[in-house]
Amino acid sequence: MLREAGHTMPSILFVCTGNIFRSMTAEYALKARLDSRSPIRVSSAGTVAIPQQMHTDVRAYLVQRGADPFPHQQRRVSAELLRASDLVIAMSTDHQALLFDTFEYRAPLFNEICHGRSEPLLDIWEAIPAWETDRDAARHDAFRVMEYIWTSIPCLLQNLGTY
């Protein structure tokens, strides 16, 4: 359950690797579903977050969905971000492990909250081993993952009360 953590509004932090694909898509998808008067603050971060540009396909997908990803600033997860968040949601099991090993923070998986499944939401390179040479498969998987995240957000909202 979202709890107050010493700040005025409850907050959700999505965590993935680079903060330019999965966690960012979840951030914008949830923001799009929240009423403008919602007290919930939504953000995202990456476990590695090596400076890199958001892929044009990711940007185009979010724009098509009515989101404005242009102001997005990639950032790395930190103890400070975790302390400032009421609920941290890991996109994959490797993010869960890093959050626990580095910060002793137990974060539920995105799929766990949305669908009751302890399954990771794989990055493109994990799902498509030949992603660098098979660009069509990689692109198809990226759109599949973004659509999956976007359409899973109503389930996340429905199940938030149990976390």
DSSP file (Angstrom, degrees, kcal/mol; ACC not computed):
  #  RESIDUE AA STRUCTURE BP1 BP2  ACC     N-H-->O    O-->H-N    N-H-->O    O-->H-N    TCO  KAPPA ALPHA  PHI   PSI    X-CA   Y-CA   Z-CA
    1    1 A M              0   0    0      0, 0.0     2,-0.2     0, 0.0   160,-0.2   0.000 360.0 360.0 360.0 137.8    0.0    0.0    0.0
    2    2 A L        -     0   0    0    158,-0.2     2,-0.3     8,-0.0    85,-0.1  -0.460 360.0-171.3 -64.1 129.6    1.3    3.5   -0.8
    3    3 A R        -     0   0    0     -2,-0.2     2,-0.4     8,-0.2     8,-0.3  -0.839  29.6-100.4-121.9 158.8    2.4    5.0    2.4
    4    4 A E        -     0   0    0     -2,-0.3     4,-0.1     6,-0.1     0, 0.0  -0.639  32.1-172.5 -76.0 133.9    3.4    8.5    3.4
    5    5 A A        -     0   0    0     -2,-0.4     3,-0.1     2,-0.3    -1,-0.1  -0.293  65.9 -67.0-125.4  47.6    7.2    8.7    3.7
    6    6 A G  S    S+     0   0    0      1,-0.3     2,-0.3     2,-0.0    -2,-0.1   0.646 111.1  93.4  80.6  13.9    7.8   12.1    5.1
    7    7 A H  S    S-     0   0    0      1,-0.0    -1,-0.3     2,-0.0    -2,-0.3  -0.902  82.5-109.3-135.0 169.0    6.6   14.0    2.0
    8    8 A T  S    S+     0   0    0     -2,-0.3    -2,-0.0    -3,-0.1    -4,-0.0   0.712  94.2  35.3 -76.6 -23.0    3.3   15.4    1.0
    9    9 A M  S    S-     0   0    0     -4,-0.0    -4,-0.2    31,-0.0    31,-0.1  -0.980  84.8-106.1-133.9 145.8    2.2   13.1   -1.8
   10   10 A P        -     0   0    0      0, 0.0    31,-3.0     0, 0.0     2,-0.4  -0.321  40.2-157.3 -64.2 150.1    2.7    9.3   -2.4
   11   11 A S  E     -a   41   0A   0     -8,-0.3    76,-1.8    29,-0.2    75,-1.2  -0.978  15.1-158.0-137.5 147.7    5.2    8.5   -5.0
   12   12 A I  E     -ab  42  87A   0     29,-2.9    31,-2.2    -2,-0.4     2,-0.5  -0.977   8.0-165.8-122.3 133.8    6.0    5.6   -7.3
   13   13 A L  E     -ab  43  88A   0     74,-2.7    76,-3.0    -2,-0.4     2,-0.4  -0.984   6.1-156.1-121.7 121.4    9.4    4.9   -8.9
   14   14 A F  E     -ab  44  89A   0     29,-2.3    31,-2.1    -2,-0.5     2,-0.4  -0.798  13.2-160.6 -93.7 138.6    9.9    2.5  -11.8
   15   15 A V  E     +ab  45  90A   0     74,-2.7    76,-2.5    -2,-0.4    77,-0.3  -0.979  23.6 144.3-127.2 129.2   13.3    1.0  -12.1
   16   16 A C  E     -a   46   0A   0     29,-1.9    31,-2.4    -2,-0.4    32,-0.2  -0.507  57.3 -84.6-132.8-152.7   15.0   -0.7  -15.2
   17   17 A T  S    S+     0   0    0     29,-0.3    31,-2.6    -2,-0.2    32,-2.1   0.958 113.0  13.0 -87.3 -60.3   18.5   -0.7  -16.5
   18   18 A G  S    S-     0   0    0     30,-0.2    28,-0.2    28,-0.2    34,-0.2   0.591  85.0-131.4 -99.6 -11.6   19.0    2.4  -18.7
   19   19 A N  S    S+     0   0    0     26,-0.3    27,-0.1    55,-0.1    56,-0.1   0.815  87.3  90.6  61.6  33.5   15.9    4.5  -17.8
   20   20 A I  S    S+     0   0    0     54,-0.1    35,-0.4    25,-0.1    38,-0.1   0.225  93.4  18.1-135.8  12.4   15.2    5.1  -21.5
   21   21 A F  S  > S+     0   0    0     33,-0.1     4,-2.2    37,-0.0     5,-0.2   0.269 122.3  19.6-143.0 -87.1   12.8    2.2  -22.3
   22   22 A R  H  > S+     0   0    0      2,-0.2     4,-2.4     1,-0.2     5,-0.2   0.962 127.0  38.1 -68.3 -55.9   10.9    0.1  -19.8
   23   23 A S  H  > S+     0   0    0      1,-0.2     4,-2.4     2,-0.2    -1,-0.2   0.888 118.7  50.5 -65.4 -36.8   10.8    2.2  -16.6
   24   24 A M  H  > S+     0   0    0      2,-0.2     4,-2.5     1,-0.2     5,-0.2   0.907 109.6  50.0 -67.0 -41.4   10.4    5.4  -18.6
   25   25 A T  H  X S+     0   0    0     -4,-2.2     4,-2.6     1,-0.2    -2,-0.2   0.920 111.7  49.0 -62.0 -42.9    7.5    3.8  -20.6
   26   26 A A  H  X S+     0   0    0     -4,-2.4     4,-2.6     2,-0.2     5,-0.3   0.909 109.6  52.8 -62.9 -41.7    5.8    2.7  -17.4
   27   27 A E  H  X S+     0   0    0     -4,-2.4     4,-2.4     1,-0.2    -2,-0.2   0.954 114.4  40.3 -57.4 -51.7    6.3    6.2  -15.9
   28   28 A Y  H  X S+     0   0    0     -4,-2.5     4,-1.9     1,-0.2    -1,-0.2   0.846 113.8  54.0 -70.2 -33.4    4.6    7.9  -18.8
   29   29 A A  H  X S+     0   0    0     -4,-2.6     4,-1.0    -5,-0.2    -1,-0.2   0.912 112.1  44.2 -66.0 -42.1    1.9    5.3  -19.1
   30   30 A L  H >X S+     0   0    0     -4,-2.6     4,-1.4     1,-0.2     3,-0.7   0.927 111.6  52.6 -69.2 -43.5    1.0    5.7  -15.5
   31   31 A K  H 3< S+     0   0    0     -4,-2.4     3,-0.3    -5,-0.3    -1,-0.2   0.889 106.8  54.5 -57.2 -38.1    1.1    9.5  -15.7
   32   32 A A  H 3< S+     0   0    0     -4,-1.9    -1,-0.2     1,-0.2    -2,-0.2   0.792 109.7  47.1 -66.7 -27.6   -1.3    9.3  -18.7
   33   33 A R  H << S+     0   0    0     -4,-1.0     2,-0.2    -3,-0.7    -1,-0.2   0.666  94.2  92.1 -88.4 -17.9   -3.8    7.3  -16.6
   34   34 A L  S  < S-     0   0    0     -4,-1.4     2,-0.1    -3,-0.3    -4,-0.0  -0.552  82.6-113.0 -82.3 142.2   -3.8    9.5  -13.5
   35   35 A D    >   -     0   0    0     -2,-0.2     3,-2.5     1,-0.1    -1,-0.1  -0.393  29.9-114.6 -63.9 146.6   -6.3   12.3  -13.1
   36   36 A S  T 3  S+     0   0    0      1,-0.3    -1,-0.1    -2,-0.1    -2,-0.1   0.723 118.3  53.3 -60.4 -19.3   -4.6   15.7  -13.2
   37   37 A R  T 3  S+     0   0    0      2,-0.0    -1,-0.3     0, 0.0    -2,-0.1   0.375  80.4 128.7 -94.3   3.5   -5.6   16.1   -9.6
   38   38 A S    <   -     0   0    0     -3,-2.5    -4,-0.0     1,-0.1     0, 0.0  -0.328  55.3-146.6 -62.3 137.6   -4.0   12.8   -8.5
   39   39 A P        +     0   0    0      0, 0.0     2,-0.4     0, 0.0    -1,-0.1   0.497  65.7 110.8 -81.9  -1.2   -1.7   13.2   -5.5
   40   40 A I        -     0   0    0    -31,-0.1     2,-0.5   -29,-0.1   -29,-0.2  -0.598  56.4-153.3 -81.6 129.4    0.5   10.4   -6.8
   41   41 A R  E     -a   11   0A   0    -31,-3.0   -29,-2.9    -2,-0.4     2,-0.4  -0.870  13.6-163.5 -99.2 131.7    4.0   11.4   -8.0
   42   42 A V  E     +a   12   0A   0     -2,-0.5     2,-0.3   -31,-0.2   -29,-0.2  -0.951  19.2 147.5-123.2 135.0    5.5    9.1  -10.7
   43   43 A S  E     -a   13   0A   0    -31,-2.2   -29,-2.3    -2,-0.4     2,-0.3  -0.899  25.3-142.5-150.9-179.2    9.1    8.9  -11.8
   44   44 A S  E     +a   14   0A   0     -2,-0.3     2,-0.3   -31,-0.2   -29,-0.2  -0.965  12.5 178.6-148.2 162.1   11.7    6.4  -13.1
   45   45 A A  E     -a   15   0A   0    -31,-2.1   -29,-1.9    -2,-0.3     2,-0.3  -0.962  20.8-123.9-156.7 167.7   15.4    5.6  -12.9
   46   46 A G  E     -ac  16  76A   0     29,-2.4    31,-2.9    -2,-0.3   -29,-0.3  -0.880  12.2-137.6-120.4 152.7   17.9    3.1  -14.1
   47   47 A T  S    S+     0   0    0    -31,-2.4   -30,-0.2    -2,-0.3   -29,-0.1   0.783 109.6  11.5 -76.0 -27.0   20.3    0.7  -12.4
   48   48 A V  S    S+     0   0    0    -31,-2.6   -30,-0.2   -32,-0.2   -31,-0.1   0.737  77.1 179.0-113.4 -54.9   23.1    1.6  -14.8
   49   49 A A        -     0   0    0    -32,-2.1   -31,-0.1     1,-0.2    27,-0.1   0.874  10.8-172.0  50.4  47.9   21.7    4.6  -16.8
   50   50 A I        -     0   0    0      1,-0.1    -1,-0.2   -33,-0.1    -2,-0.1  -0.545  42.2 -92.0 -64.5 130.0   24.8    5.1  -19.0
   51   51 A P  S    S+     0   0    0      0, 0.0     2,-0.3     0, 0.0    -1,-0.1  -0.230  72.4 138.5 -53.3 120.8   24.2    8.4  -20.8
   52   52 A Q        -     0   0    0    -34,-0.2     2,-0.2    -3,-0.1    22,-0.1  -0.975  52.3 -96.4-158.3 157.7   22.5    7.6  -24.1
   53   53 A Q        -     0   0    0     -2,-0.3     2,-0.2     1,-0.1   -33,-0.1  -0.480  40.3-105.5 -79.3 147.0   19.7    8.9  -26.2
   54   54 A M        -     0   0    0     -2,-0.2    -1,-0.1    18,-0.1   -33,-0.1  -0.528  47.3-104.4 -64.6 134.8   16.2    7.6  -26.1
   55   55 A H     >  -     0   0    0    -35,-0.4     4,-2.3    -2,-0.2     3,-0.4  -0.360  22.1-124.4 -64.4 142.7   15.6    5.6  -29.2
   56   56 A T  H  > S+     0   0    0      1,-0.2     4,-2.7     2,-0.2     5,-0.2   0.823 111.0  56.6 -59.7 -32.0   13.4    7.4  -31.8
   57   57 A D  H  > S+     0   0    0      2,-0.2     4,-2.3     1,-0.2    -1,-0.2   0.888 107.5  48.0 -66.9 -38.0   11.0    4.4  -31.8
   58   58 A V  H  > S+     0   0    0     -3,-0.4     4,-2.4     2,-0.2     5,-0.2   0.947 113.6  47.0 -66.0 -48.0   10.4    4.7  -28.1
   59   59 A R  H  X S+     0   0    0     -4,-2.3     4,-2.5     1,-0.2    -2,-0.2   0.927 112.9  49.5 -58.5 -46.0    9.9    8.5  -28.4
   60   60 A A  H  X S+     0   0    0     -4,-2.7     4,-2.6     1,-0.2    -1,-0.2   0.893 109.6  51.5 -62.6 -40.6    7.5    8.0  -31.3
   61   61 A Y  H  X S+     0   0    0     -4,-2.3     4,-1.6     2,-0.2    -1,-0.2   0.944 111.9  46.1 -61.2 -48.2    5.5    5.4  -29.4
   62   62 A L  H  <>S+     0   0    0     -4,-2.4     5,-2.8     1,-0.2    -2,-0.2   0.900 113.0  49.4 -64.2 -41.0    5.1    7.7  -26.4
   63   63 A V  H ><5S+     0   0    0     -4,-2.5     3,-1.8     1,-0.2    -1,-0.2   0.916 107.9  54.2 -63.3 -42.7    4.1   10.7  -28.5
   64   64 A Q  H 3<5S+     0   0    0     -4,-2.6    -1,-0.2     1,-0.3    -2,-0.2   0.840 106.7  52.9 -59.3 -33.1    1.6    8.5  -30.4
   65   65 A R  T 3<5S-     0   0    0     -4,-1.6    -1,-0.3    -5,-0.2    -2,-0.2   0.429 126.1-102.9 -83.1   0.7    0.1    7.7  -27.0
   66   66 A G  T < 5S+     0   0    0     -3,-1.8    -3,-0.2     1,-0.3     2,-0.2   0.544  79.0 131.5  92.3   7.0   -0.2   11.4  -26.1
   67   67 A A      < -     0   0    0     -5,-2.8    -1,-0.3    -6,-0.2    -2,-0.1  -0.563  53.5-138.5 -90.3 157.4    2.8   11.5  -23.8
   68   68 A D        +     0   0    0     -2,-0.2     4,-0.1     1,-0.1    -5,-0.1  -0.812  29.7 165.8-115.0  88.6    5.5   14.2  -24.0
   69   69 A P    >   +     0   0    0      0, 0.0     3,-1.7     0, 0.0    -1,-0.1   0.511  50.6  96.5 -81.8  -2.9    8.8   12.3  -23.4
   70   70 A F  T 3  S+     0   0    0      1,-0.3   -11,-0.0   -11,-0.1    -2,-0.0   0.829  81.9  50.1 -61.3 -34.5   11.0   15.2  -24.6
   71   71 A P  T 3  S+     0   0    0      0, 0.0    -1,-0.3     0, 0.0    -3,-0.0   0.563  81.8 128.6 -79.8  -3.2   11.7   16.6  -21.1
   72   72 A H    <   -     0   0    0     -3,-1.7     2,-0.6    -4,-0.1   -18,-0.1  -0.256  42.8-161.7 -57.1 129.3   12.8   13.2  -19.8
   73   73 A Q        -     0   0    0      2,-0.0    -1,-0.1     0, 0.0    -3,-0.0  -0.963  17.6-129.5-114.8 116.3   16.1   13.2  -18.1
   74   74 A Q        +     0   0    0     -2,-0.6     2,-0.3   -22,-0.1   -55,-0.1  -0.354  36.8 174.7 -60.3 138.1   17.8    9.8  -17.7
   75   75 A R        -     0   0    0    -56,-0.1   -29,-2.4   -57,-0.1     2,-0.4  -0.983  29.0-117.9-148.7 160.8   18.9    9.2  -14.1
   76   76 A R  B     -c   46   0A   0     -2,-0.3   -29,-0.2   -31,-0.2     5,-0.1  -0.765  35.8-106.7-100.9 140.9   20.5    6.5  -12.0
   77   77 A V        +     0   0    0    -31,-2.9     2,-0.3    -2,-0.4    -1,-0.1  -0.349  45.7 175.9 -63.8 144.9   18.7    4.9   -9.0
   78   78 A S     >  -     0   0    0      1,-0.1     4,-2.3    -2,-0.0     5,-0.2  -0.927  47.2-103.5-144.9 166.5   20.1    6.1   -5.7
   79   79 A A  H  > S+     0   0    0     -2,-0.3     4,-2.6     1,-0.2     5,-0.2   0.881 122.2  55.2 -59.8 -37.8   19.5    5.7   -2.0
   80   80 A E  H  > S+     0   0    0      2,-0.2     4,-1.8     1,-0.2    -1,-0.2   0.921 107.5  47.8 -62.8 -45.0   18.0    9.2   -2.0
   81   81 A L  H  4 S+     0   0    0      1,-0.2     4,-0.3     2,-0.2    -1,-0.2   0.909 112.3  50.0 -62.2 -41.6   15.6    8.3   -4.7
   82   82 A L  H >< S+     0   0    0     -4,-2.3     3,-1.3     1,-0.2    -2,-0.2   0.919 109.9  49.9 -63.8 -43.2   14.5    5.1   -2.9
   83   83 A R  H 3< S+     0   0    0     -4,-2.6    -1,-0.2     1,-0.3    -2,-0.2   0.840 109.4  52.5 -63.3 -32.7   14.0    7.0    0.4
   84   84 A A  T 3< S+     0   0    0     -4,-1.8     2,-0.4    -5,-0.2    -1,-0.3   0.457  99.5  81.4 -83.1  -0.4   11.9    9.6   -1.5
   85   85 A S    <   -     0   0    0     -3,-1.3     3,-0.2    -4,-0.3   -73,-0.1  -0.879  57.4-162.9-113.1 138.0    9.6    6.9   -3.0
   86   86 A D  S    S+     0   0    0    -75,-1.2     2,-0.4    -2,-0.4   -74,-0.2   0.812  87.1  21.9 -82.8 -33.0    6.7    5.1   -1.3
   87   87 A L  E     -b   12   0A   0    -76,-1.8   -74,-2.7   -85,-0.1     2,-0.5  -0.980  66.0-166.7-139.5 124.3    6.7    2.3   -3.9
   88   88 A V  E     -b   13   0A   0     -2,-0.4     2,-0.5   -76,-0.2   -74,-0.2  -0.946   9.8-161.5-110.1 129.7    9.6    1.2   -6.1
   89   89 A I  E     -b   14   0A   0    -76,-3.0   -74,-2.7    -2,-0.5     2,-0.3  -0.954   6.1-148.9-118.0 119.6    8.7   -1.2   -8.9
   90   90 A A  E     -bd  15 109A   0     18,-2.6    20,-2.3    -2,-0.5   -74,-0.2  -0.683   4.4-153.5 -86.6 137.1   11.4   -3.2  -10.6
   91   91 A M  S    S+     0   0    0    -76,-2.5    30,-2.4    -2,-0.3     2,-0.3   0.774  77.4  15.0 -80.4 -25.8   10.9   -4.1  -14.2
   92   92 A S  S  > S-     0   0    0    -77,-0.3     4,-1.9    28,-0.3     3,-0.4  -0.925  79.6-105.4-144.5 167.2   13.0   -7.2  -14.1
   93   93 A T  H  > S+     0   0    0     -2,-0.3     4,-2.5     1,-0.2     5,-0.2   0.806 116.9  59.1 -67.0 -29.7   14.5   -9.7  -11.6
   94   94 A D  H  > S+     0   0    0      2,-0.2     4,-2.1     1,-0.2    -1,-0.2   0.849 106.2  49.2 -67.7 -31.2   18.0   -8.3  -12.1
   95   95 A H  H  > S+     0   0    0     -3,-0.4     4,-2.6     2,-0.2    -2,-0.2   0.898 109.8  51.7 -70.5 -41.3   16.7   -4.9  -11.0
   96   96 A Q  H  X S+     0   0    0     -4,-1.9     4,-2.1     2,-0.2    -2,-0.2   0.940 111.1  48.0 -56.4 -48.3   15.2   -6.5   -8.0
   97   97 A A  H  X S+     0   0    0     -4,-2.5     4,-3.3     1,-0.2     5,-0.3   0.913 112.0  48.1 -62.9 -44.9   18.5   -8.1   -7.1
   98   98 A L  H  X>S+     0   0    0     -4,-2.1     4,-2.8     1,-0.2     5,-0.5   0.922 110.2  51.9 -63.5 -43.2   20.5   -4.9   -7.5
   99   99 A L  H  X5S+     0   0    0     -4,-2.6     6,-1.8     1,-0.2     4,-1.5   0.889 116.9  40.0 -60.7 -38.4   18.1   -2.9   -5.4
  100  100 A F  H  X5S+     0   0    0     -4,-2.1     4,-1.9     4,-0.3    -2,-0.2   0.946 118.1  45.5 -75.7 -48.2   18.3   -5.5   -2.6
  101  101 A D  H  <5S+     0   0    0     -4,-3.3    -2,-0.2    -5,-0.2    -3,-0.2   0.863 125.2  31.7 -64.1 -37.1   22.1   -6.2   -2.9
  102  102 A T  H  <5S+     0   0    0     -4,-2.8    -3,-0.2    -5,-0.3    -1,-0.2   0.861 139.5  14.5 -89.0 -39.7   23.0   -2.5   -3.1
  103  103 A F  H  <<S-     0   0    0     -4,-1.5    -3,-0.2    -5,-0.5    -2,-0.2   0.401  91.0-121.6-120.0   0.3   20.4   -0.8   -1.0
  104  104 A E     <  +     0   0    0     -4,-1.9     2,-0.5     1,-0.2    -4,-0.3   0.887  65.0 145.6  53.4  40.9   18.7   -3.6    0.9
  105  105 A Y        -     0   0    0     -6,-1.8     2,-0.7    -9,-0.1    -1,-0.2  -0.940  43.5-148.4-112.5 125.3   15.4   -2.6   -0.7
  106  106 A R        -     0   0    0     -2,-0.5   -18,-0.2    -3,-0.1    -9,-0.1  -0.837  21.4-178.1 -95.6 112.8   12.8   -5.2   -1.7
  107  107 A A        -     0   0    0     -2,-0.7   -18,-0.2   -11,-0.2    -7,-0.1  -0.917  22.4-128.4-112.4 134.0   10.9   -4.0   -4.8
  108  108 A P        -     0   0    0      0, 0.0   -18,-2.6     0, 0.0     2,-0.2  -0.402  31.8-105.3 -72.0 157.8    8.1   -6.0   -6.3
  109  109 A L  B  >  -d   90   0A   0    -20,-0.2     4,-2.2     1,-0.1     5,-0.2  -0.521  20.0-121.4 -80.0 151.1    8.2   -6.7  -10.0
  110  110 A F  H  > S+     0   0    0    -20,-2.3     4,-2.7     1,-0.2     5,-0.3   0.931 116.6  47.8 -53.9 -49.4    6.0   -4.8  -12.5
  111  111 A N  H  > S+     0   0    0      8,-0.5     4,-2.5   -20,-0.2     6,-1.6   0.814 107.3  57.6 -65.4 -29.6    4.4   -8.1  -13.6
  112  112 A E  H  > S+     0   0    0      4,-0.3     4,-1.3     3,-0.2    -1,-0.2   0.940 113.0  38.3 -65.1 -47.8    3.9   -9.1  -10.0
  113  113 A I  H  < S+     0   0    0     -4,-2.2    -2,-0.2     2,-0.2    -1,-0.2   0.932 124.7  39.1 -69.0 -45.7    1.8   -6.0   -9.3
  114  114 A C  H  < S+     0   0    0     -4,-2.7    -2,-0.2    -5,-0.2    -3,-0.2   0.911 137.5   7.9 -73.1 -43.1    0.0   -6.0  -12.6
  115  115 A H  H  < S-     0   0    0     -4,-2.5    -3,-0.2    -5,-0.3    -2,-0.2   0.327  93.4-112.1-128.9   5.8   -0.6   -9.6  -13.2
  116  116 A G  S  < S+     0   0    0     -4,-1.3     2,-0.4    -5,-0.5    -4,-0.3   0.757  76.2 127.2  68.1  23.7    0.3  -11.6  -10.1
  117  117 A R        -     0   0    0     -6,-1.6     2,-1.3     2,-0.1    -1,-0.2  -0.947  60.4-142.5-118.9 134.6    3.3  -13.2  -11.9
  118  118 A S        +     0   0    0     -2,-0.4   -25,-0.0    -7,-0.1    -8,-0.0  -0.336  59.6 130.1 -86.6  54.1    6.9  -13.3  -10.7
  119  119 A E        -     0   0    0     -2,-1.3    -8,-0.5   -27,-0.0    -7,-0.2  -0.895  56.5-123.7-111.9 137.1    8.1  -12.9  -14.3
  120  120 A P        -     0   0    0      0, 0.0     2,-0.9     0, 0.0   -28,-0.3  -0.396  15.8-127.8 -72.6 155.0   10.7  -10.3  -15.4
  121  121 A L        -     0   0    0    -30,-2.4   -99,-0.1    -2,-0.1   -11,-0.0  -0.890  39.6-137.7-101.0  99.9    9.9   -7.9  -18.2
  122  122 A L        -     0   0    0     -2,-0.9     2,-0.1     1,-0.1    23,-0.0  -0.174   2.9-123.2 -68.0 148.0   13.0   -8.6  -20.4
  123  123 A D    >>  -     0   0    0      1,-0.1     4,-2.2  -102,-0.0     3,-0.8  -0.405  35.9-101.4 -77.4 164.5   15.0   -6.0  -22.1
  124  124 A I  H 3> S+     0   0    0      1,-0.3     4,-3.2     2,-0.2     7,-0.1   0.904 122.2  53.2 -57.3 -44.7   15.4   -6.3  -25.9
  125  125 A W  H 34 S+     0   0    0      1,-0.2    -1,-0.3     2,-0.2     6,-0.2   0.767 111.6  47.0 -66.4 -23.6   18.9   -7.8  -25.7
  126  126 A E  H <4 S+     0   0    0     -3,-0.8    -1,-0.2     1,-0.1    -2,-0.2   0.864 118.8  38.9 -81.3 -38.8   17.6  -10.4  -23.3
  127  127 A A  H  < S+     0   0    0     -4,-2.2    -2,-0.2     1,-0.3    -3,-0.2   0.825 126.1  35.4 -80.1 -33.3   14.6  -11.3  -25.4
  128  128 A I    ><  -     0   0    0     -4,-3.2     3,-2.0    -5,-0.3    -1,-0.3  -0.805  66.3-174.9-124.5  86.8   16.3  -11.0  -28.8
  129  129 A P  T 3  S+     0   0    0      0, 0.0     3,-0.4     0, 0.0    -1,-0.1   0.812  88.1  49.1 -54.7 -31.5   19.9  -12.3  -28.5
  130  130 A A  T >> S+     0   0    0      1,-0.2     4,-3.2     2,-0.1     3,-1.2  -0.011  73.5 129.7 -95.1  30.2   20.6  -11.3  -32.1
  131  131 A W  T <4  +     0   0    0     -3,-2.0     7,-0.2     1,-0.3    -1,-0.2   0.798  66.0  57.5 -58.0 -31.9   19.1   -7.8  -31.6
  132  132 A E  T 34 S+     0   0    0     -3,-0.4    -1,-0.3     1,-0.2     3,-0.2   0.815 120.1  27.9 -71.1 -28.8   22.1   -6.0  -33.1
  133  133 A T  T <4 S+     0   0    0     -3,-1.2     2,-0.9     1,-0.2    -2,-0.2   0.713 118.2  57.2-102.6 -26.5   21.8   -7.9  -36.4
  134  134 A D     X  +     0   0    0     -4,-3.2     4,-2.2     1,-0.2    -1,-0.2  -0.635  61.4 163.8-105.3  74.1   18.1   -8.6  -36.4
  135  135 A R  H  > S+     0   0    0     -2,-0.9     4,-2.7     1,-0.2     5,-0.2   0.820  71.4  57.4 -62.7 -33.8   16.8   -5.0  -36.2
  136  136 A D  H  > S+     0   0    0      2,-0.2     4,-2.5     1,-0.2    -1,-0.2   0.930 109.1  44.8 -64.1 -44.5   13.3   -5.9  -37.3
  137  137 A A  H  > S+     0   0    0      2,-0.2     4,-2.5     1,-0.2    -2,-0.2   0.903 114.3  49.8 -64.9 -40.9   12.9   -8.5  -34.5
  138  138 A A  H  X S+     0   0    0     -4,-2.2     4,-2.4    -7,-0.2    -2,-0.2   0.918 112.5  46.8 -63.8 -43.6   14.4   -6.0  -32.0
  139  139 A R  H  X S+     0   0    0     -4,-2.7     4,-2.3     2,-0.2     5,-0.2   0.917 111.9  50.5 -65.0 -44.1   12.0   -3.2  -33.1
  140  140 A H  H  X S+     0   0    0     -4,-2.5     4,-2.2     1,-0.2    -2,-0.2   0.919 111.7  48.3 -59.6 -44.5    9.0   -5.6  -33.0
  141  141 A D  H  X S+     0   0    0     -4,-2.5     4,-2.8     2,-0.2     5,-0.2   0.899 108.3  54.2 -65.0 -40.4    9.9   -6.7  -29.5
  142  142 A A  H  X S+     0   0    0     -4,-2.4     4,-2.5     1,-0.2    -1,-0.2   0.934 111.3  44.7 -59.0 -46.6   10.4   -3.0  -28.4
  143  143 A F  H  X S+     0   0    0     -4,-2.3     4,-2.4     2,-0.2    -1,-0.2   0.880 112.2  52.8 -66.0 -37.0    6.9   -2.1  -29.6
  144  144 A R  H  X S+     0   0    0     -4,-2.2     4,-2.4    -5,-0.2    -2,-0.2   0.932 111.5  46.0 -61.6 -46.0    5.5   -5.3  -28.0
  145  145 A V  H  X S+     0   0    0     -4,-2.8     4,-2.7     2,-0.2    -2,-0.2   0.919 113.0  48.9 -64.9 -44.8    7.0   -4.5  -24.6
  146  146 A M  H  X S+     0   0    0     -4,-2.5     4,-2.8    -5,-0.2    -1,-0.2   0.919 113.4  46.7 -62.8 -42.6    5.9   -0.8  -24.7
  147  147 A E  H  X S+     0   0    0     -4,-2.4     4,-2.7     2,-0.2    -1,-0.2   0.895 111.6  52.1 -65.6 -39.2    2.3   -1.9  -25.6
  148  148 A Y  H  X S+     0   0    0     -4,-2.4     4,-1.1    -5,-0.2    -2,-0.2   0.932 112.4  45.1 -61.5 -46.8    2.4   -4.5  -22.9
  149  149 A I  H >X S+     0   0    0     -4,-2.7     4,-0.9     2,-0.2     3,-0.7   0.954 114.1  49.4 -60.7 -49.9    3.5   -1.9  -20.3
  150  150 A W  H >< S+     0   0    0     -4,-2.8     3,-0.7     1,-0.3    -2,-0.2   0.907 114.3  43.6 -59.1 -45.0    0.9    0.6  -21.5
  151  151 A T  H 3< S+     0   0    0     -4,-2.7     4,-0.3     1,-0.2    -1,-0.3   0.634 109.0  59.4 -79.4 -11.7   -2.0   -1.8  -21.4
  152  152 A S  H XX S+     0   0    0     -4,-1.1     4,-1.9    -3,-0.7     3,-0.6   0.639  81.4  85.9 -86.2 -15.7   -0.9   -3.3  -18.1
  153  153 A I  H <X S+     0   0    0     -4,-0.9     4,-2.7    -3,-0.7     5,-0.2   0.861  82.2  57.3 -59.5 -39.8   -1.2    0.1  -16.2
  154  154 A P  H 3> S+     0   0    0      0, 0.0     4,-2.1     0, 0.0    -1,-0.2   0.900 108.2  48.9 -58.0 -36.9   -4.9   -0.3  -15.5
  155  155 A C  H <> S+     0   0    0     -3,-0.6     4,-1.9    -4,-0.3    -2,-0.2   0.900 109.3  52.5 -66.1 -40.3   -4.1   -3.6  -13.7
  156  156 A L  H  X S+     0   0    0     -4,-1.9     4,-0.9     1,-0.2    -1,-0.2   0.941 110.2  47.8 -59.3 -47.6   -1.3   -1.8  -11.8
  157  157 A L  H >< S+     0   0    0     -4,-2.7     3,-0.5     1,-0.2     4,-0.4   0.894 111.0  51.3 -60.9 -40.3   -3.7    0.9  -10.6
  158  158 A Q  H 3< S+     0   0    0     -4,-2.1     3,-0.3    -5,-0.2    -1,-0.2   0.838 116.2  40.6 -65.1 -33.1   -6.3   -1.7   -9.6
  159  159 A N  H >< S+     0   0    0     -4,-1.9     3,-1.9    -3,-0.2    -1,-0.2   0.442  84.0  98.8 -98.4  -0.9   -3.7   -3.6   -7.5
  160  160 A L  G X< S+     0   0    0     -4,-0.9     3,-2.3    -3,-0.5  -158,-0.2   0.839  71.6  68.6 -56.6 -35.4   -1.9   -0.7   -5.9
  161  161 A G  G 3  S+     0   0    0     -4,-0.4    -1,-0.3    -3,-0.3    -2,-0.1   0.683  94.0  57.3 -61.2 -17.5   -3.8   -1.0   -2.7
  162  162 A T  G <         0   0    0     -3,-1.9    -1,-0.3     1,-0.2    -2,-0.2   0.456 360.0 360.0 -92.4   0.3   -2.1   -4.3   -1.9
  163  163 A Y    <         0   0    0     -3,-2.3    -2,-0.2    -4,-0.2    -1,-0.2   0.388 360.0 360.0-119.5 360.0    1.4   -2.9   -2.1
